[in-house]
Amino acid sequence: MTVSQKKCILVGVTGGIAAYKICSLVSSLKKDGHEVHVLMTKEAEEFVGPLTFQTLSGNPVIRNMFSLQDGAEVHHIALAGKADAFVIAPASANVIAKIAHGIADDMLTTTFLAAACPKLIVPAMNTHMLENPVTQDNIALCRRYGMYVMESASGYLACGDTGSGRLPEPHQIKDALESLLVEHWLEGKKVVVTAGPTMEAVDPVRYITNHSSGKMGYSLARAARNAGARVILVSGKTALEAPFGIETVSVRSAQDMADAVLRESGDADVVIMAAAVADYTPKDTADHKLKKSDSDLYIELKRTTDILLTLGQRKKPGQVLIGFAMETEDLLANAAGKLEKKNADFIVANSIAEAGAGFGVDTNRVTILSQNGEKDLGLLSKDETAEKILAYCLKEG
């Protein structure tokens, strides 16, 4: 996602082998133009030297409880007051226990307690430590106090165990962190987003699908999450990671997607149909692999459920329905027809024939159609396109 206004971000680093990964996080945040301040526990310094973080952040690393800033202000109070977000990664069991119970006995925990900004905790530790009921209770307490907690990744740990407790990758932490840095203007709203392709089985081996990567739908889901909405992402099979803080419903066929969307849309404030849903599916699916022969194979197809049309017919007062139209010719004319026929509030139209738009790429160029006219967004990244689609459809249009 994009955060146009640069922020002040505090990064707390505790003792753990995963501390080295935070170098990449700090570097990435700094490259985006954010003001980054790193606070380290004494234990963290055993794994990464403070000079490394000072070089990457461009600011002195905060270690001394009683240091002064500008000769007058107590440093932890000054930092806490200017922070837009505070992340602790890796967060050890010890530090999680401290912050859950308001213990402030070093610079990191003191500043954390004094900060009123959104806070993100990223636990990383031995599996048995993480799963210990005491640690789980402390994590639950942090959540109850309004802190955000990322789920740990699973895999091989440095201690030799295999299980949960791995630190998520820096880009995943950054994604979660940046979701806290924007105005939550969709707070209290439920948004359903579809993404990716559907796969229509011919037999247990073969299927009919399309080239959708799901990138546009995932960008829309993240943008809605960043705006504070509760997001349900109904996704066909993609190579993309499930975004932080989003309930992802994985589906395979067009019927699977129809079932999930119609189930979730009843109480939704906004439904965005960005998926590339198959219009046709085999009339009969073989229960065994079809063997090739010397003759041609003919597959009889039948129509799938028109999800957007069904949503338009069921649309409740105040619910906003946004559809997508991808065309190779007569883009605006076809999109306008879809807008009318499907009873949608907006149709987002893009041409796969245009450079920089369509399947698989990180950019897009779309035109939004509604009863009030058209809006060409120009060529943008898909994250920027997603933000502008939401702003236009839910604020401006």
C-alpha positions, 0 to 999 in steps of 0.5 A: 500500500502507499502512505503518502504522508510520511510518518514517525515510526518507532521500532523496538527490537528485543533479544532474539536471533530474528533481530537481524531481519529487522535491519531490512524492515528499518531500511525499507521504512527509511527508503519510503521516507518515514522518520524511523527511531530504533529502541533496543533492549540490552539483550537485542544488542547481543544479536545486532549492533546499535551502529547497524540500526543507526546507519540504516535509520539515520537516527541514534539508537535509543538505549539509555533510560535517562538520555535527554533530547534537545537538552530539555525533554525526557527522551522517551516522552518526546519520542512517545509524543511524536510517534505515529506507530510503534512496532516491537519486532521481534517481541520476546516472551519477556517483553510481551509479559512486561507490556501486558502488565505495564512494567516499564524498566528500560527505555523500550518498555517505558517509551511503549507505555508512554506512547498513545499511537497504534501499537503492533507486536510481532512475537518471535520465540521458541515454540514451547515458549509461545504456546505456554499458557502464560504467554498466550494469556499475555498476548490476549491481554495485549489485544484486549488493551487495543494492541495489534498482534501478528501471528507468528510464522511456522517452520524450522526455528534457530533453536532446532525445533519446528513449529510456530514462533518464527518471525514473519518476513520484513515485508509482511511486518511492513504491510501490517505496520502500514495498515496502522498509518492511515485514516480509518475512514471505513471503520465499522464497515464490512467490505467483501472483495473477490480476487483471482481466477476460478478453476473449472474441473474437466476431470481430476487432472485438468481444469479451465481457468484464466490468467488472473493473478489476483493482484488487483483484488488483493490491493483492494482488500488491503486498501479497505483494511487500511481504511479500517474496514472489516474485510472478507477476501474471497480468493481463487487460487493465487501465488499471493500471501494472505494479507495481515488482518484480513479474513481470507476465504479460499475457493476454487470454482465459480460456484464455490465463489458464488456460494461464499460471496452470497453468504458474506454479502448479506450484511456487507456495506460494500461488495467489490467483484474484482475476481475473474470468474469463469462464465462457463463450466463443463456440463459434466466433470469426469470422475477419472482422467480422460485418456487421449485418443486419435479423435478430437475431444469436445467439452460441453459447457454450461453457464455459471452463476452470474454473481454480480447480477445476483448481487445487483438483484439482491442489493439492499438500500445503502449497500455499494456494489462495485463490479469490474469489466475487463475487455479487449475491445469496446471497453467503455461501451461494454462496461456501460452495458454491464453497469446497467444490466447488473444494477451495479453502482460502479463498474471499474473498466480496464483493457488487457490490450493496453500496456501496463494494465491487465493480468499479472502486472503491478500497474493498472489503468482503469476508468470508473463508470457510474450513473454520474459519469466516468473517471479515468484514473490514469496509469498507476500501481495497483495499490494506488489504483485500489486506494483511488477506486475506494476514495472515488466510489465511497467518498467522491462519486 
